[in-house]
Amino acid sequence: MPQSLANLIVHLIFSTKDRRPFLQGELTKESHKLLADISNRLECPAIEVGGVSDHVHILARQSRTISMADWVKELKRVSTIELKDNHRQLGDFHWQAGYGAFSVSQSNLENVRTYILDQESHHQRLTFQEEFRLFLERHEVQYDERYVWD
């Protein structure tokens, strides 16, 4: 086959370091737009970006030309630099070291997109940690609680 084609949809989730609520008010929307722009530049087209003050969800198509680890590393690195440069109050801002990445089928894309758009509602009932544990369990990811949080 002379051409390489792929449709790998990923639901990426990561929090701020220690789940500190840095992304409040206009910073929430600004950070989501920034993450979408960075992802697009990395040839991982963002489908939806959402979240609340202490974490983000990114639904995107994984590029054939960048690894998952490099994509996430660049998302975090570039967004941290830009957020700190543009907002002095974010001098202590950092993303957590780890992340969760979950596969999404084309047939389930709209359900995940709706889920991401409804984050405010979800987090009236669940903390980020409770939500993340549910994702790990639903996707049958084995984990050690000691190493999930930072």
DSSP file (Angstrom, degrees, kcal/mol; ACC not computed):
  #  RESIDUE AA STRUCTURE BP1 BP2  ACC     N-H-->O    O-->H-N    N-H-->O    O-->H-N    TCO  KAPPA ALPHA  PHI   PSI    X-CA   Y-CA   Z-CA
    1    1 A M              0   0    0      0, 0.0     0, 0.0     0, 0.0     0, 0.0   0.000 360.0 360.0 360.0 122.0    0.0    0.0    0.0
    2    2 A P        +     0   0    0      0, 0.0     2,-0.4     0, 0.0     0, 0.0   0.628 360.0  58.5 -78.1 -12.8    1.7    3.2   -1.1
    3    3 A Q  S    S-     0   0    0      2,-0.0     2,-0.6     0, 0.0     0, 0.0  -0.936  71.5-140.6-123.4 140.6   -0.2    5.5    1.3
    4    4 A S        +     0   0    0     -2,-0.4     2,-0.4     2,-0.0    60,-0.1  -0.879  27.6 176.6-100.4 124.4   -0.4    5.4    5.1
    5    5 A L        +     0   0    0     -2,-0.6     2,-0.3    59,-0.0    -2,-0.0  -0.946   3.3 167.7-128.5 146.0   -3.9    6.2    6.5
    6    6 A A        -     0   0    0     -2,-0.4     2,-0.2     2,-0.0    58,-0.1  -0.995  26.6-167.8-155.1 152.1   -5.2    6.3   10.0
    7    7 A N        +     0   0    0     -2,-0.3     2,-0.7    56,-0.1    99,-0.1  -0.655  27.3 162.0-138.9  80.5   -8.2    7.3   12.1
    8    8 A L  E     -A   62   0A   0     54,-0.5    54,-3.6    -2,-0.2     2,-0.5  -0.890  19.0-164.6-106.1 108.0   -7.0    7.0   15.7
    9    9 A I  E     -AB  61 104A   0     -2,-0.7    95,-2.1    95,-0.6     2,-0.4  -0.809   7.9-168.6 -98.2 130.3   -9.2    9.0   18.0
   10   10 A V  E     -AB  60 103A   0     50,-3.1    50,-2.3    -2,-0.5     2,-0.7  -0.950  20.4-153.2-124.2 136.2   -7.8    9.6   21.5
   11   11 A H  E     -AB  59 102A   0     91,-3.0    91,-2.1    -2,-0.4     2,-0.4  -0.934  25.5-167.8-104.4 107.1   -9.5   11.0   24.7
   12   12 A L  E     -AB  58 101A   0     46,-3.3    46,-3.0    -2,-0.7     2,-0.4  -0.812   7.0-176.6-102.1 134.8   -6.6   12.5   26.6
   13   13 A I  E     +AB  57 100A   0     87,-2.8    87,-2.7    -2,-0.4     2,-0.3  -0.997  12.1 150.5-134.6 130.1   -7.0   13.5   30.2
   14   14 A F  E     -A   56   0A   0     42,-1.7    42,-2.8    -2,-0.4     2,-0.2  -0.985  24.7-142.4-154.0 158.4   -4.5   15.3   32.5
   15   15 A S  E     -A   55   0A   0     -2,-0.3    81,-3.2    40,-0.3    40,-0.3  -0.599  29.0 -91.6-114.3 172.3   -4.6   17.6   35.5
   16   16 A T  B >   -D   95   0B   0     38,-2.4     3,-2.5    79,-0.3    79,-0.3  -0.465  67.1 -75.4 -72.6 157.0   -2.8   20.5   36.9
   17   17 A K  G >  S-     0   0    0     77,-2.9     3,-1.5     1,-0.3    -1,-0.1  -0.351 120.5  -0.6 -59.0 131.6    0.0   19.6   39.3
   18   18 A D  G 3  S-     0   0    0      1,-0.3    -1,-0.3    -3,-0.1    77,-0.0   0.680 119.7 -84.3  58.0  20.0   -1.6   18.6   42.7
   19   19 A R  G <  S+     0   0    0     -3,-2.5    -1,-0.3     1,-0.2    -2,-0.2   0.821  71.6 176.1  54.3  36.2   -5.0   19.3   41.0
   20   20 A R    <   -     0   0    0     -3,-1.5     2,-2.3     1,-0.1     3,-0.3  -0.532  37.7-120.2 -71.7 136.7   -4.6   23.0   41.9
   21   21 A P        +     0   0    0      0, 0.0    33,-0.2     0, 0.0     3,-0.1  -0.345  61.3 140.5 -80.4  62.1   -7.5   25.0   40.4
   22   22 A F        +     0   0    0     -2,-2.3     2,-1.7    31,-0.3    32,-0.2   0.830  52.8  73.1 -69.7 -33.9   -5.5   27.3   38.2
   23   23 A L        +     0   0    0     30,-2.3     2,-0.3    -3,-0.3    -1,-0.2  -0.508  67.1 143.0 -94.0  72.9   -7.8   27.4   35.2
   24   24 A Q    >   -     0   0    0     -2,-1.7     3,-1.7    -3,-0.1     4,-0.2  -0.764  55.4 -15.2-111.3 155.3  -10.7   29.5   36.4
   25   25 A G  T >> S-     0   0    0     -2,-0.3     3,-1.2     1,-0.3     4,-0.8  -0.288 133.1  -3.1  60.3-132.9  -12.8   32.1   34.6
   26   26 A E  H 3> S+     0   0    0      1,-0.3     4,-2.6     2,-0.2    -1,-0.3   0.764 127.4  69.3 -64.8 -25.2  -11.5   33.3   31.3
   27   27 A L  H <> S+     0   0    0     -3,-1.7     4,-2.6     1,-0.2    -1,-0.3   0.810  92.2  60.7 -63.2 -28.4   -8.3   31.1   31.8
   28   28 A T  H <> S+     0   0    0     -3,-1.2     4,-2.0     2,-0.2    -1,-0.2   0.981 111.0  36.9 -61.6 -56.2  -10.5   28.0   31.4
   29   29 A K  H  X S+     0   0    0     -4,-0.8     4,-2.5     1,-0.2     5,-0.2   0.901 117.3  52.7 -63.5 -41.6  -11.6   29.0   27.8
   30   30 A E  H  X S+     0   0    0     -4,-2.6     4,-2.6     1,-0.2    -1,-0.2   0.920 109.9  47.5 -62.3 -43.9   -8.2   30.4   27.0
   31   31 A S  H  X S+     0   0    0     -4,-2.6     4,-2.6     2,-0.2    -1,-0.2   0.887 111.6  51.0 -66.3 -37.2   -6.3   27.3   28.1
   32   32 A H  H  X S+     0   0    0     -4,-2.0     4,-2.2    -5,-0.2    -2,-0.2   0.920 112.3  45.9 -65.8 -43.3   -8.7   25.1   26.1
   33   33 A K  H  X S+     0   0    0     -4,-2.5     4,-2.6     2,-0.2    -2,-0.2   0.921 112.7  51.4 -64.2 -43.1   -8.3   27.1   23.0
   34   34 A L  H  X S+     0   0    0     -4,-2.6     4,-2.6    -5,-0.2     5,-0.2   0.928 110.0  48.4 -59.9 -47.0   -4.5   27.1   23.4
   35   35 A L  H  X S+     0   0    0     -4,-2.6     4,-2.5     1,-0.2    -1,-0.2   0.890 111.6  50.2 -62.2 -39.6   -4.4   23.4   23.8
   36   36 A A  H  X S+     0   0    0     -4,-2.2     4,-2.5     2,-0.2    10,-0.4   0.927 111.5  48.6 -63.3 -44.6   -6.5   22.9   20.7
   37   37 A D  H  X S+     0   0    0     -4,-2.6     4,-2.2     2,-0.2    -2,-0.2   0.917 112.9  47.0 -62.2 -44.5   -4.2   25.2   18.7
   38   38 A I  H  X S+     0   0    0     -4,-2.6     4,-1.6     2,-0.2    -1,-0.2   0.930 112.1  50.4 -64.0 -45.2   -1.1   23.4   19.9
   39   39 A S  H  <>S+     0   0    0     -4,-2.5     5,-2.6     1,-0.2    -2,-0.2   0.911 110.0  50.5 -59.3 -43.2   -2.6   20.0   19.1
   40   40 A N  H ><5S+     0   0    0     -4,-2.5     3,-1.7     1,-0.2    -1,-0.2   0.907 107.8  52.6 -62.1 -42.0   -3.6   21.2   15.7
   41   41 A R  H 3<5S+     0   0    0     -4,-2.2    -1,-0.2     1,-0.3    -2,-0.2   0.806 105.6  55.5 -63.6 -28.7    0.0   22.5   15.0
   42   42 A L  T 3<5S-     0   0    0     -4,-1.6    -1,-0.3    -3,-0.2    -2,-0.2   0.293 122.0-110.3 -85.6  10.2    1.3   19.1   16.0
   43   43 A E  T < 5S+     0   0    0     -3,-1.7    -3,-0.2     1,-0.1    22,-0.2   0.783  87.8 118.6  62.9  31.0   -1.0   17.5   13.3
   44   44 A C      < -     0   0    0     -5,-2.6    -2,-0.2    -6,-0.2    -1,-0.1  -0.786  63.7-142.0-118.2  82.4   -3.3   16.0   16.0
   45   45 A P        -     0   0    0      0, 0.0    16,-2.1     0, 0.0     2,-0.3  -0.205  11.2-130.8 -56.3 123.2   -6.5   17.8   15.1
   46   46 A A  E     -C   60   0A   0    -10,-0.4    14,-0.3    14,-0.2     3,-0.1  -0.560  25.5-179.8 -74.2 132.7   -8.5   18.7   18.2
   47   47 A I  E    S-     0   0A   0     12,-3.7     2,-0.3     1,-0.4    13,-0.2   0.789  72.3  -7.9 -96.9 -42.5  -12.1   17.7   18.0
   48   48 A E  E     -C   59   0A   0     11,-1.8    11,-3.3     2,-0.0    -1,-0.4  -0.976  56.2-168.4-155.5 143.0  -13.0   19.0   21.5
   49   49 A V  E     +C   58   0A   0     -2,-0.3     2,-0.3     9,-0.2     9,-0.2  -0.999  28.4 137.1-132.3 131.8  -11.2   20.4   24.5
   50   50 A G  E     +C   57   0A   0      7,-2.4     7,-3.2    -2,-0.4     2,-0.3  -0.896   4.0 125.4-156.3-175.6  -12.9   20.9   27.8
   51   51 A G  E     -C   56   0A   0     65,-0.3     5,-0.2    -2,-0.3     2,-0.2  -0.934  45.2 -91.4 147.2-168.6  -12.5   20.5   31.5
   52   52 A V  E >   -C   55   0A   0      3,-1.2     3,-1.1    -2,-0.3   -29,-0.1  -0.551  59.9 -62.2-129.2-165.5  -12.7   22.5   34.7
   53   53 A S  T 3  S+     0   0    0      1,-0.3   -30,-2.3    -2,-0.2   -31,-0.3   0.681 129.1  35.4 -62.2 -21.4  -10.3   24.4   36.9
   54   54 A D  T 3  S+     0   0    0    -33,-0.2   -38,-2.4     1,-0.2     2,-0.3   0.412 120.0  18.6-117.7   3.2   -8.0   21.5   37.7
   55   55 A H  E <   -AC  15  52A   0     -3,-1.1    -3,-1.2   -40,-0.3     2,-0.3  -0.994  57.6-138.7-164.6 165.4   -7.9   19.3   34.6
   56   56 A V  E     -AC  14  51A   0    -42,-2.8   -42,-1.7    -2,-0.3     2,-0.4  -0.925   2.7-153.5-130.2 155.0   -8.5   19.1   30.9
   57   57 A H  E     -AC  13  50A   0     -7,-3.2    -7,-2.4    -2,-0.3     2,-0.5  -0.995  14.2-169.6-122.2 130.9  -10.0   16.6   28.4
   58   58 A I  E     -AC  12  49A   0    -46,-3.0   -46,-3.3    -2,-0.4     2,-0.6  -0.983   6.9-166.8-125.9 121.7   -8.8   16.6   24.9
   59   59 A L  E     +AC  11  48A   0    -11,-3.3   -12,-3.7    -2,-0.5   -11,-1.8  -0.940  32.2 145.6-104.6 120.1  -10.5   14.6   22.1
   60   60 A A  E     -AC  10  46A   0    -50,-2.3   -50,-3.1    -2,-0.6     2,-0.6  -0.952  53.4-102.9-150.9 164.3   -8.3   14.5   19.1
   61   61 A R  E     -A    9   0A   0    -16,-2.1     2,-0.3    -2,-0.3   -52,-0.2  -0.859  42.4-126.0 -93.3 121.2   -7.2   12.5   16.1
   62   62 A Q  E     -A    8   0A   0    -54,-3.6   -54,-0.5    -2,-0.6   -18,-0.1  -0.488  25.0-124.7 -69.6 129.8   -3.7   11.1   16.8
   63   63 A S        -     0   0    0     -2,-0.3     3,-0.3   -21,-0.1   -19,-0.1  -0.327   3.7-134.9 -70.2 155.0   -1.3   11.9   14.0
   64   64 A R  S    S+     0   0    0      1,-0.2    -1,-0.1   -21,-0.2   -20,-0.1   0.606 102.4  55.0 -78.7 -13.3    0.7    9.2   12.2
   65   65 A T  S    S+     0   0    0    -22,-0.2     2,-0.4   -23,-0.1    -1,-0.2   0.419 101.3  52.7-108.8   1.0    3.8   11.3   12.6
   66   66 A I  S    S-     0   0    0     -3,-0.3    -1,-0.1   -23,-0.1    -3,-0.1  -1.000  77.6-122.0-137.9 138.8    4.1   11.9   16.3
   67   67 A S     >  -     0   0    0     -2,-0.4     4,-2.5     1,-0.1     5,-0.2  -0.329  27.0-114.0 -73.9 160.6    4.1    9.5   19.2
   68   68 A M  H  > S+     0   0    0      1,-0.2     4,-2.6     2,-0.2     5,-0.2   0.933 117.2  51.0 -57.8 -47.6    1.6    9.8   22.0
   69   69 A A  H  > S+     0   0    0      1,-0.2     4,-2.5     2,-0.2    -1,-0.2   0.901 111.9  46.0 -61.1 -42.6    4.3   10.7   24.5
   70   70 A D  H  > S+     0   0    0      2,-0.2     4,-2.4     1,-0.2    -1,-0.2   0.883 111.5  52.6 -69.0 -37.3    5.8   13.4   22.3
   71   71 A W  H  X S+     0   0    0     -4,-2.5     4,-2.5     2,-0.2    -2,-0.2   0.951 113.8  42.2 -60.7 -50.2    2.3   14.8   21.6
   72   72 A V  H  X S+     0   0    0     -4,-2.6     4,-2.6     2,-0.2     5,-0.3   0.917 112.9  53.6 -65.1 -43.5    1.5   15.1   25.3
   73   73 A K  H  X S+     0   0    0     -4,-2.5     4,-2.7    -5,-0.2    -1,-0.2   0.918 112.7  43.9 -57.6 -44.9    4.9   16.4   26.2
   74   74 A E  H  X S+     0   0    0     -4,-2.4     4,-2.5     2,-0.2     5,-0.5   0.884 110.6  54.7 -70.4 -38.7    4.7   19.2   23.6
   75   75 A L  H  X S+     0   0    0     -4,-2.5     4,-1.8    -5,-0.2     5,-0.2   0.949 115.7  39.2 -56.1 -48.9    1.1   20.0   24.6
   76   76 A K  H  X S+     0   0    0     -4,-2.6     4,-2.2     2,-0.2    -2,-0.2   0.920 117.4  48.6 -69.3 -44.5    2.1   20.5   28.2
   77   77 A R  H  X S+     0   0    0     -4,-2.7     4,-2.1    -5,-0.3    -2,-0.2   0.956 116.6  39.7 -62.7 -53.0    5.4   22.2   27.5
   78   78 A V  H  X S+     0   0    0     -4,-2.5     4,-2.6     1,-0.2     5,-0.2   0.908 116.4  49.8 -67.5 -42.3    4.2   24.8   25.0
   79   79 A S  H  X S+     0   0    0     -4,-1.8     4,-2.8    -5,-0.5     5,-0.3   0.891 109.9  51.8 -65.7 -37.6    0.9   25.5   26.9
   80   80 A T  H  X S+     0   0    0     -4,-2.2     4,-2.4    -5,-0.2     5,-0.2   0.941 111.8  46.5 -62.5 -46.9    2.8   26.0   30.2
   81   81 A I  H  X S+     0   0    0     -4,-2.1     4,-2.5    -5,-0.2    -2,-0.2   0.946 116.0  44.6 -59.9 -49.3    5.2   28.5   28.6
   82   82 A E  H  X S+     0   0    0     -4,-2.6     4,-1.8     2,-0.2    -2,-0.2   0.896 113.8  48.8 -67.0 -40.7    2.5   30.4   26.9
   83   83 A L  H  X S+     0   0    0     -4,-2.8     4,-1.3    -5,-0.2     7,-0.2   0.925 114.4  45.6 -65.1 -43.1    0.2   30.5   29.9
   84   84 A K  H  < S+     0   0    0     -4,-2.4    -2,-0.2    -5,-0.3     6,-0.2   0.889 112.3  51.7 -66.9 -38.6    3.0   31.7   32.2
   85   85 A D  H  < S+     0   0    0     -4,-2.5    -1,-0.2    -5,-0.2    -2,-0.2   0.855 116.8  39.6 -64.4 -34.4    4.1   34.3   29.7
   86   86 A N  H  < S+     0   0    0     -4,-1.8     2,-0.4     1,-0.2    -1,-0.2   0.597 119.5  43.4 -92.9 -12.7    0.6   35.7   29.3
   87   87 A H    ><  -     0   0    0     -4,-1.3     3,-2.1    -3,-0.2    -1,-0.2  -0.869  57.1-167.0-141.6 103.3   -0.5   35.5   33.0
   88   88 A R  G >  S+     0   0    0     -2,-0.4     3,-1.2     1,-0.3    -1,-0.1   0.815  88.3  66.7 -58.5 -32.1    1.8   36.6   35.8
   89   89 A Q  G 3  S+     0   0    0      1,-0.3     3,-0.4     2,-0.1    -1,-0.3   0.586  90.1  67.5 -68.4  -7.2   -0.5   34.9   38.4
   90   90 A L  G X   +     0   0    0     -3,-2.1     3,-1.9    -7,-0.2    -1,-0.3   0.049  59.0 122.6 -99.8  26.2    0.4   31.5   36.9
   91   91 A G  T <  S+     0   0    0     -3,-1.2    -1,-0.2     1,-0.3    -2,-0.1   0.802  80.3  42.3 -57.0 -30.7    4.0   31.6   38.0
   92   92 A D  T 3  S+     0   0    0     -3,-0.4    -1,-0.3     2,-0.0    -2,-0.1   0.326  87.8 131.2 -96.4   6.0    3.6   28.4   40.0
   93   93 A F    <   +     0   0    0     -3,-1.9     2,-0.3   -13,-0.1    -9,-0.1  -0.361  23.1 153.1 -68.1 135.6    1.5   26.7   37.2
   94   94 A H        -     0   0    0    -77,-0.1   -77,-2.9    -2,-0.1     2,-0.2  -0.972  38.3-124.6-151.8 151.9    2.5   23.2   36.1
   95   95 A W  B     -D   16   0B   0     -2,-0.3   -79,-0.3   -79,-0.3   -40,-0.0  -0.640  43.4 -94.3 -86.5 156.2    0.7   20.2   34.6
   96   96 A Q        -     0   0    0    -81,-3.2   -79,-0.1    -2,-0.2    -1,-0.1  -0.307  34.4-117.7 -63.0 158.1    0.8   16.9   36.4
   97   97 A A  S    S+     0   0    0    -81,-0.1    -1,-0.1    -3,-0.1    52,-0.1   0.884  90.5  49.7 -67.9 -39.0    3.6   14.6   35.1
   98   98 A G        -     0   0    0     50,-0.2     2,-0.3   -83,-0.0   -83,-0.2  -0.178  62.3-169.4 -95.6-173.9    1.3   11.8   33.9
   99   99 A Y        -     0   0    0    -85,-0.1     2,-0.4    -2,-0.0   -85,-0.2  -0.970  20.5-123.2-162.7 166.6   -1.8   11.5   31.7
  100  100 A G  E     -B   13   0A   0    -87,-2.7   -87,-2.8    -2,-0.3     2,-0.4  -0.987  21.8-172.0-119.8 135.4   -4.5    9.1   30.7
  101  101 A A  E     -B   12   0A   0     -2,-0.4     2,-0.4   -89,-0.2   -89,-0.2  -0.993   6.2-176.6-130.0 125.9   -5.1    8.3   27.0
  102  102 A F  E     -B   11   0A   0    -91,-2.1   -91,-3.0    -2,-0.4     2,-0.1  -0.964  25.2-119.0-128.5 136.3   -8.1    6.3   26.0
  103  103 A S  E     -B   10   0A   0     -2,-0.4     2,-0.4   -93,-0.2   -93,-0.2  -0.433  25.5-162.2 -73.7 146.9   -9.1    5.0   22.6
  104  104 A V  E     -B    9   0A   0    -95,-2.1   -95,-0.6    -2,-0.1     2,-0.1  -0.998  13.1-133.2-131.2 129.4  -12.4    6.2   21.1
  105  105 A S    >>  -     0   0    0     -2,-0.4     3,-1.4     1,-0.1     4,-0.6  -0.489  23.9-117.7 -78.1 153.3  -14.2    4.5   18.3
  106  106 A Q  G >4 S+     0   0    0      1,-0.3     3,-1.0     2,-0.2     4,-0.4   0.874 116.5  57.1 -55.4 -38.2  -15.6    6.6   15.5
  107  107 A S  G 34 S+     0   0    0      1,-0.2    -1,-0.3     2,-0.1     4,-0.2   0.695 110.6  43.0 -69.7 -17.9  -19.1    5.4   16.5
  108  108 A N  G <> S+     0   0    0     -3,-1.4     4,-2.0     1,-0.1    -1,-0.2   0.372  83.4 102.3-106.2   2.9  -18.7    6.8   20.0
  109  109 A L  H <X S+     0   0    0     -3,-1.0     4,-2.6    -4,-0.6     5,-0.2   0.895  80.5  48.9 -55.8 -47.4  -17.0   10.1   19.1
  110  110 A E  H  > S+     0   0    0     -4,-0.4     4,-2.4     1,-0.2    -1,-0.2   0.857 109.0  53.5 -66.3 -34.7  -20.2   12.2   19.6
  111  111 A N  H  > S+     0   0    0     -3,-0.2     4,-2.1     2,-0.2    -1,-0.2   0.917 112.0  44.6 -64.3 -42.1  -20.8   10.6   23.1
  112  112 A V  H  X S+     0   0    0     -4,-2.0     4,-2.4     2,-0.2    -2,-0.2   0.904 111.7  53.1 -68.6 -40.7  -17.3   11.5   24.2
  113  113 A R  H  X S+     0   0    0     -4,-2.6     4,-2.2    -5,-0.2    -2,-0.2   0.930 110.1  47.6 -59.1 -45.7  -17.6   15.0   22.8
  114  114 A T  H  X S+     0   0    0     -4,-2.4     4,-1.3     1,-0.2    -1,-0.2   0.898 109.6  54.4 -61.7 -41.6  -20.8   15.6   24.7
  115  115 A Y  H  < S+     0   0    0     -4,-2.1     3,-0.4     1,-0.2    -1,-0.2   0.918 109.1  47.6 -58.6 -44.6  -19.2   14.2   27.8
  116  116 A I  H >< S+     0   0    0     -4,-2.4     3,-1.2     1,-0.2   -65,-0.3   0.894 109.9  52.3 -65.6 -40.5  -16.3   16.7   27.5
  117  117 A L  H 3< S+     0   0    0     -4,-2.2     3,-0.3     1,-0.3    -1,-0.2   0.739 106.9  55.2 -67.0 -21.8  -18.7   19.6   26.9
  118  118 A D  T 3X  +     0   0    0     -4,-1.3     4,-2.0    -3,-0.4     3,-0.3   0.023  68.7 121.2-101.4  26.1  -20.6   18.7   30.0
  119  119 A Q  H <>  +     0   0    0     -3,-1.2     4,-2.5     1,-0.2    -1,-0.2   0.877  68.0  58.9 -59.9 -41.0  -17.6   18.8   32.4
  120  120 A E  H  4 S+     0   0    0     -3,-0.3    -1,-0.2     1,-0.2     4,-0.1   0.921 109.2  45.4 -55.3 -44.0  -19.1   21.4   34.7
  121  121 A S  H >4 S+     0   0    0     -3,-0.3     3,-1.5     1,-0.2     4,-0.4   0.924 111.0  52.1 -66.2 -45.6  -22.1   19.2   35.4
  122  122 A H  H >X S+     0   0    0     -4,-2.0     4,-1.9     1,-0.3     3,-1.6   0.892 106.2  55.0 -57.4 -40.2  -20.0   16.0   36.0
  123  123 A H  T 3< S+     0   0    0     -4,-2.5    -1,-0.3     1,-0.3    -2,-0.2   0.352  90.0  71.6 -87.1   9.5  -17.8   17.8   38.5
  124  124 A Q  T <4 S+     0   0    0     -3,-1.5    -1,-0.3    -5,-0.1    -2,-0.2   0.633 115.5  27.3 -82.3 -18.2  -20.7   18.9   40.7
  125  125 A R  T <4 S+     0   0    0     -3,-1.6     2,-0.4    -4,-0.4    -2,-0.2   0.700 124.9  40.2-110.8 -29.7  -20.9   15.2   41.6
  126  126 A L     <  -     0   0    0     -4,-1.9    -1,-0.2     4,-0.0     2,-0.1  -0.931  67.5-132.6-128.2 144.9  -17.4   13.8   41.1
  127  127 A T     >  -     0   0    0     -2,-0.4     4,-2.4     1,-0.1     5,-0.2  -0.431  38.1-105.0 -80.1 168.3  -13.9   15.0   41.8
  128  128 A F  H  > S+     0   0    0      1,-0.2     4,-3.0     2,-0.2     5,-0.2   0.922 122.4  52.8 -58.7 -43.7  -11.2   14.7   39.1
  129  129 A Q  H  > S+     0   0    0      1,-0.2     4,-2.3     2,-0.2    -1,-0.2   0.903 109.4  47.6 -62.8 -41.3   -9.7   11.8   41.0
  130  130 A E  H  > S+     0   0    0      2,-0.2     4,-1.9     1,-0.2    -1,-0.2   0.924 113.9  48.1 -63.6 -43.8  -13.0    9.9   41.2
  131  131 A E  H  X S+     0   0    0     -4,-2.4     4,-2.0     1,-0.2    -2,-0.2   0.927 111.8  49.1 -62.2 -45.5  -13.6   10.6   37.5
  132  132 A F  H  X S+     0   0    0     -4,-3.0     4,-2.5     1,-0.2    -1,-0.2   0.898 108.4  52.9 -65.0 -41.0  -10.1    9.4   36.5
  133  133 A R  H  X S+     0   0    0     -4,-2.3     4,-2.6    -5,-0.2    -1,-0.2   0.912 107.4  52.9 -58.9 -41.8  -10.4    6.2   38.5
  134  134 A L  H  X S+     0   0    0     -4,-1.9     4,-2.9     2,-0.2     5,-0.2   0.907 108.6  49.9 -60.7 -41.7  -13.7    5.5   36.7
  135  135 A F  H  X S+     0   0    0     -4,-2.0     4,-2.2     2,-0.2    -2,-0.2   0.933 110.7  49.4 -61.1 -46.0  -12.0    5.9   33.3
  136  136 A L  H  <>S+     0   0    0     -4,-2.5     5,-3.1     1,-0.2    -2,-0.2   0.914 114.8  44.5 -60.6 -42.8   -9.1    3.6   34.3
  137  137 A E  H ><5S+     0   0    0     -4,-2.6     3,-1.3     3,-0.2    -2,-0.2   0.919 112.4  50.3 -69.6 -43.6  -11.6    1.0   35.5
  138  138 A R  H 3<5S+     0   0    0     -4,-2.9    -1,-0.2     1,-0.3    -2,-0.2   0.852 115.3  43.9 -62.8 -34.2  -13.9    1.2   32.4
  139  139 A H  T 3<5S-     0   0    0     -4,-2.2    -1,-0.3    -5,-0.2    -2,-0.2   0.312 112.4-121.9 -94.7   8.3  -10.9    0.9   30.1
  140  140 A E  T < 5 +     0   0    0     -3,-1.3     2,-0.6     1,-0.2    -3,-0.2   0.869  51.8 163.3  54.3  44.0   -9.5   -1.9   32.2
  141  141 A V      < -     0   0    0     -5,-3.1     2,-0.3    -6,-0.2    -1,-0.2  -0.833  33.3-137.8 -93.0 122.3   -6.2   -0.1   32.8
  142  142 A Q        +     0   0    0     -2,-0.6     2,-0.3     2,-0.0    -5,-0.0  -0.619  34.6 166.9 -78.3 137.8   -4.3   -1.6   35.7
  143  143 A Y        -     0   0    0     -2,-0.3     2,-0.6     3,-0.0     3,-0.0  -0.982  38.6-129.2-150.2 159.2   -2.8    1.0   37.9
  144  144 A D    >   -     0   0    0     -2,-0.3     3,-2.6     1,-0.1     4,-0.5  -0.962  19.7-144.4-111.9 115.4   -1.1    1.5   41.3
  145  145 A E  G >> S+     0   0    0     -2,-0.6     3,-0.9     1,-0.3     4,-0.7   0.764  96.0  66.8 -51.2 -30.5   -2.8    4.4   43.2
  146  146 A R  G 34 S+     0   0    0      1,-0.2    -1,-0.3     2,-0.1    -3,-0.0   0.744 107.9  37.9 -64.4 -22.5    0.6    5.4   44.6
  147  147 A Y  G <4 S+     0   0    0     -3,-2.6    -1,-0.2     1,-0.1    -2,-0.2   0.344  97.8  76.7-114.2   5.7    1.8    6.5   41.2
  148  148 A V  T <4 S+     0   0    0     -3,-0.9     2,-0.3    -4,-0.5   -50,-0.2   0.822  89.0  57.1 -85.3 -32.2   -1.2    8.0   39.6
  149  149 A W     <        0   0    0     -4,-0.7  -132,-0.1     1,-0.1    -1,-0.0  -0.764 360.0 360.0-109.1 144.9   -1.3   11.4   41.4
  150  150 A D              0   0    0     -2,-0.3    -1,-0.1  -134,-0.2  -133,-0.0   0.256 360.0 360.0-149.1 360.0    1.3   14.2   41.7
